[in-house]
Amino acid sequence: MPDSLLAACRALTSADDRSFGAALSVVYGRIPDAGPDERRAATEHLGDHVERLDPRHASWVAILVGALTEYGADPTPAAAPILACLKTIAEAATYFADAWRDVTDEALPDPCGVPDRRIERMLRPELGDATAVVVEAWGSLPRWTTAAHAVLEGSAEARRPRVDTPQLRRVVTAAAAYCPDLREVERLLRVLDGVQVLALHRESARGFVVGIGGVGDNRQLETLLAGALVDRYGLPGHPVDPRWTAAYSDGAPAEGPVTGWWDLAGADGEPLGRESVPADIPVVDGMRVVVLDPPARRRTWRAARRHPRMTATLTVTGELSAGQLAAWWDRVRPAPVR
């Protein structure tokens, strides 16, 4: 029996088919009692090996990284290989779905029941030598989705755009038609970190540059903006309960409904839905510009982050001068007529 979490992870990544299940159970049993340094070393080891493992084992190892993240380990060392594997698996899963529809009118099979010899026999005429790999991808897609969600939620570095990020987004979006949980992964891939946004408050004709990171939707953005601009910069509006801003930063969900302060719009005048993400704010001359208009009606929501393990920040980095504001207001569509 391995005497540490790292030793258990090493035994797991060298296990054969017969011993893999037992080795996996040992690792799960070690995680809760391991210290931070052990969990960090385990995450690094699993990240180093996940792409080299038998595909039948790799997704279970990726799930372990998610479990380590839940216990506080930084998933960054394992993020790149897990996201690379997700891209490959999601692509293969779309081949599975296409091939399935070519050979039968039956509903797509539940991935939990795959691989299955009957399914492999049905698809072999379409997929040939790739059948086993594609079928395994379909069966493992939910596990890769869970692992990717964990690493993206837990690491801003994992969310940092890379050369292949647009392709990963396209593949994830396509595969989300078959695996709905991928829709949250798709949203996480669009989260902005270390990005500046210009907030223009129409009623007071004031404007502020704010830096944001880890904001999961526009409800969260509005609440954090209010916490900064109403409480600290004196914009008109009802007081912001500090429990709301804490809940939307790094705290637990807060009691009582949040009541909105504004209607959010882009500089083009198009409304920004509260379910959408800050990445949907249109860019004007290299800057995302959100206009804060008086609310047309009262809206309320619960103060809780959409992605609980993703902490968020919003910092006011400056207020625009009168001259700067005049130039920006010239680029903004007039307020809607009500």
C-alpha positions in Angstrom: 0.0 0.0 0.0 1.5 3.4 -1.0 2.5 5.5 2.0 1.6 8.9 0.6 -0.7 10.6 -1.9 2.1 11.1 -4.4 3.2 7.5 -4.1 -0.4 6.4 -4.7 -0.6 8.7 -7.8 2.7 7.2 -9.1 1.2 3.7 -8.6 -1.9 4.7 -10.4 -0.2 6.1 -13.5 1.9 2.9 -13.8 -1.0 0.5 -13.2 -2.2 -2.0 -15.7 -5.8 -2.8 -16.6 -6.2 -5.3 -13.7 -4.8 -3.0 -11.0 -6.1 0.4 -12.2 -9.4 0.4 -10.4 -7.9 -0.5 -7.0 -5.1 2.0 -7.5 -7.7 4.7 -8.3 -9.6 3.9 -5.1 -6.4 4.3 -3.1 -5.8 7.8 -4.5 -9.3 8.9 -3.7 -8.9 7.7 -0.2 -5.6 9.6 0.3 -6.8 13.0 -1.0 -8.9 14.2 2.1 -6.0 13.7 4.6 -3.2 15.0 2.4 -1.6 18.3 3.1 -1.4 21.2 0.6 2.2 20.3 -0.6 1.1 16.7 -1.2 -1.9 17.8 -3.2 0.2 20.2 -5.2 2.8 17.4 -6.0 0.0 15.0 -6.9 -1.6 17.5 -9.3 1.7 18.1 -11.0 2.3 14.4 -11.3 -1.1 13.6 -12.8 -0.8 16.6 -15.1 2.5 15.3 -16.4 1.1 11.9 -17.2 -2.5 12.3 -18.2 -1.8 12.7 -21.9 0.5 9.6 -22.0 -2.0 7.2 -20.3 -4.2 4.6 -22.0 -7.3 6.5 -23.1 -9.4 4.2 -21.0 -7.6 5.4 -17.9 -6.8 9.0 -18.7 -10.3 10.5 -18.0 -10.4 8.9 -14.6 -7.0 10.5 -13.8 -8.4 13.9 -15.0 -11.3 13.5 -12.6 -8.8 13.1 -9.8 -7.4 16.5 -10.7 -10.8 17.9 -10.3 -11.1 16.3 -6.9 -7.8 17.7 -5.8 -9.0 21.2 -6.9 -12.1 20.8 -4.7 -9.7 20.2 -1.8 -7.8 23.4 -2.5 -5.1 22.4 -4.9 -4.2 24.8 -7.7 -5.1 22.9 -11.0 -2.8 25.1 -13.2 -0.1 22.4 -13.6 -2.6 20.0 -15.1 -4.8 22.5 -17.0 -3.1 22.6 -20.4 -3.0 18.8 -20.8 -6.6 18.3 -19.6 -7.9 21.0 -22.0 -5.8 19.5 -24.9 -7.4 16.1 -24.2 -10.8 17.7 -23.9 -10.4 19.2 -27.4 -9.4 15.8 -28.9 -12.2 13.9 -27.1 -14.9 16.5 -28.0 -13.9 16.3 -31.6 -14.0 12.5 -31.5 -17.4 12.6 -29.8 -18.8 14.7 -32.7 -17.6 12.0 -35.1 -19.4 9.4 -32.9 -22.7 11.4 -33.1 -22.4 11.8 -36.9 -21.6 8.2 -37.4 -24.5 7.1 -35.1 -27.0 9.2 -37.1 -25.7 7.6 -40.3 -26.4 4.1 -39.2 -29.5 4.3 -37.0 -32.5 6.4 -36.1 -32.1 5.4 -32.4 -31.4 8.1 -29.9 -27.8 8.7 -29.1 -26.7 6.3 -26.4 -26.0 7.4 -22.8 -22.3 7.8 -22.5 -22.5 5.9 -19.1 -23.2 2.7 -21.1 -20.3 3.1 -23.5 -18.2 1.4 -24.7 -20.5 -1.4 -25.6 -19.8 -4.2 -28.1 -23.1 -3.8 -29.9 -22.4 -0.1 -30.4 -18.9 -0.9 -31.7 -20.4 -3.4 -34.2 -22.9 -0.9 -35.4 -20.3 1.9 -36.0 -17.4 -0.1 -37.4 -18.7 0.1 -41.0 -18.6 3.9 -40.7 -15.5 4.4 -38.5 -13.3 1.5 -39.4 -10.1 1.3 -37.4 -11.0 4.4 -35.5 -14.1 2.8 -33.9 -12.6 1.9 -30.6 -11.1 5.3 -30.1 -14.2 7.2 -31.1 -16.5 5.0 -28.9 -14.2 5.5 -25.9 -14.2 9.2 -26.5 -18.0 9.3 -26.4 -18.1 7.3 -23.2 -15.4 9.5 -21.5 -16.7 12.9 -22.6 -18.7 13.6 -19.4 -15.6 12.9 -17.3 -13.4 15.2 -19.4 -16.1 17.8 -19.1 -16.1 17.6 -15.3 -12.3 17.8 -15.2 -12.1 20.8 -17.6 -14.8 22.6 -15.6 -12.8 22.1 -12.4 -9.5 23.4 -13.8 -11.1 26.4 -15.6 -13.1 27.4 -12.5 -10.1 27.0 -10.2 -7.4 28.8 -12.2 -7.2 32.1 -14.0 -4.0 30.9 -15.7 -6.0 28.0 -17.1 -8.5 30.4 -18.5 -5.8 32.6 -20.2 -6.4 32.6 -23.9 -3.9 30.6 -26.0 -3.3 30.1 -29.7 -5.6 27.1 -29.8 -8.3 28.6 -27.6 -10.6 29.7 -30.5 -10.5 26.1 -31.8 -11.1 24.7 -28.4 -14.2 26.9 -28.1 -15.5 25.8 -31.4 -15.1 22.2 -30.6 -16.7 22.6 -27.2 -19.6 24.5 -28.6 -20.3 21.8 -31.2 -20.0 19.0 -28.7 -22.3 20.8 -26.2 -25.2 19.7 -28.4 -24.6 16.1 -27.1 -23.2 17.0 -23.6 -25.1 19.9 -22.0 -22.6 20.3 -19.2 -20.1 21.5 -21.8 -22.1 24.7 -22.0 -20.7 25.8 -18.7 -17.2 24.9 -19.9 -17.9 27.1 -22.9 -18.8 30.0 -20.6 -15.7 29.5 -18.6 -13.6 29.7 -21.7 -15.0 33.1 -22.3 -14.3 34.6 -18.8 -12.2 37.7 -18.9 -9.3 38.0 -16.6 -7.1 41.1 -16.2 -9.2 43.0 -18.7 -10.2 46.7 -18.5 -13.8 47.8 -19.0 -15.1 51.4 -19.4 -18.3 52.0 -17.4 -20.2 55.1 -18.5 -23.0 56.2 -16.2 -25.5 58.1 -18.3 -27.5 59.8 -15.6 -24.5 61.5 -13.9 -22.4 61.7 -17.2 -19.4 60.1 -15.3 -17.2 57.4 -16.5 -14.8 54.9 -14.9 -12.2 52.5 -16.0 -12.4 49.2 -14.1 -10.3 46.1 -14.2 -12.1 42.8 -13.9 -11.3 39.2 -13.5 -13.2 36.0 -12.9 -16.7 37.5 -13.4 -19.0 34.8 -14.5 -22.1 36.7 -15.7 -23.5 40.3 -15.9 -25.5 40.0 -12.7 -22.2 39.6 -10.9 -20.6 42.4 -12.9 -23.5 44.8 -12.1 -23.3 44.0 -8.4 -19.6 44.5 -8.2 -19.8 47.7 -10.2 -22.4 49.0 -7.8 -20.3 48.1 -4.8 -17.5 50.2 -6.3 -19.3 53.1 -7.9 -22.3 53.6 -5.7 -20.6 52.9 -2.4 -17.2 54.5 -3.0 -17.6 57.0 -5.8 -21.1 58.3 -5.0 -23.1 57.4 -8.0 -26.9 57.5 -7.3 -28.5 54.3 -6.3 -29.6 52.3 -3.3 -26.9 51.0 -0.9 -25.0 47.9 -1.7 -25.1 45.2 1.1 -21.5 44.2 1.7 -22.7 40.6 1.9 -23.6 40.8 -1.8 -20.2 42.0 -3.0 -18.6 39.4 -0.7 -20.7 36.7 -2.2 -19.8 37.8 -5.7 -16.1 38.0 -4.9 -15.0 35.0 -2.9 -17.6 34.5 -0.2 -20.6 32.2 0.3 -24.0 33.0 -1.2 -25.8 35.8 0.6 -29.3 35.9 2.0 -32.0 38.2 0.5 -32.4 39.2 -3.1 -30.2 41.7 -4.8 -32.1 44.5 -6.5 -30.6 45.8 -9.7 -29.2 49.4 -10.1 -29.2 49.8 -13.9 -30.0 48.5 -17.3 -26.7 47.5 -18.9 -26.1 48.2 -22.6 -23.2 48.3 -25.1 -22.1 51.5 -26.7 -24.2 50.4 -29.7 -27.3 50.7 -27.6 -28.0 46.9 -27.5 -29.0 45.6 -24.1 -26.7 43.3 -22.3 -28.5 40.4 -20.7 -27.7 39.6 -17.1 -27.3 35.9 -18.0 -24.6 36.8 -20.6 -20.9 37.3 -19.8 -18.7 40.4 -19.8 -17.0 39.1 -23.0 -20.3 39.9 -24.8 -19.7 43.7 -24.1 -18.9 45.2 -27.5 -15.5 46.6 -28.0 -15.1 50.2 -29.2 -11.6 51.4 -30.2 -10.0 48.6 -28.2 -12.1 49.0 -25.0 -15.1 47.2 -23.9 -17.7 49.8 -23.1 -20.7 49.2 -20.8 -23.3 52.0 -20.4 -25.3 52.2 -17.2 -28.8 53.4 -17.8 -31.6 53.9 -15.3 -33.6 50.6 -15.0 -36.8 50.3 -16.9 -38.2 48.0 -14.3 -37.2 46.4 -11.0 -35.1 43.3 -11.2 -33.9 41.0 -8.4 -31.6 38.0 -8.2 -29.8 35.9 -5.7 -26.3 36.8 -4.6 -24.3 33.7 -5.6 -21.5 33.2 -8.1 -22.4 31.1 -11.1 -19.1 29.2 -10.7 -18.6 28.9 -6.9 -14.9 28.1 -7.0 -14.0 31.0 -9.3 -13.1 34.1 -7.3 -13.7 37.5 -8.9 -12.2 40.9 -8.7 -13.3 44.4 -9.8 -11.1 47.4 -9.2 -11.6 51.0 -10.3 -8.4 52.1 -11.9 -9.5 55.7 -12.8 -12.2 58.2 -13.5 -12.4 59.9 -16.8 -11.9 63.6 -17.2 -14.5 65.9 -18.8 -12.5 65.9 -22.1 -12.2 62.1 -22.1 -15.9 61.7 -21.4 -16.9 64.0 -24.2 -15.0 61.9 -26.7 -16.5 58.7 -25.4 -20.1 59.9 -25.2 -19.8 60.9 -28.9 -19.3 57.2 -29.6 -22.3 56.1 -27.6 -25.8 55.8 -28.9 -28.4 58.1 -27.2 -30.5 56.7 -24.4 -33.6 54.6 -25.5 -36.9 56.5 -25.6 -39.3 55.1 -23.0 
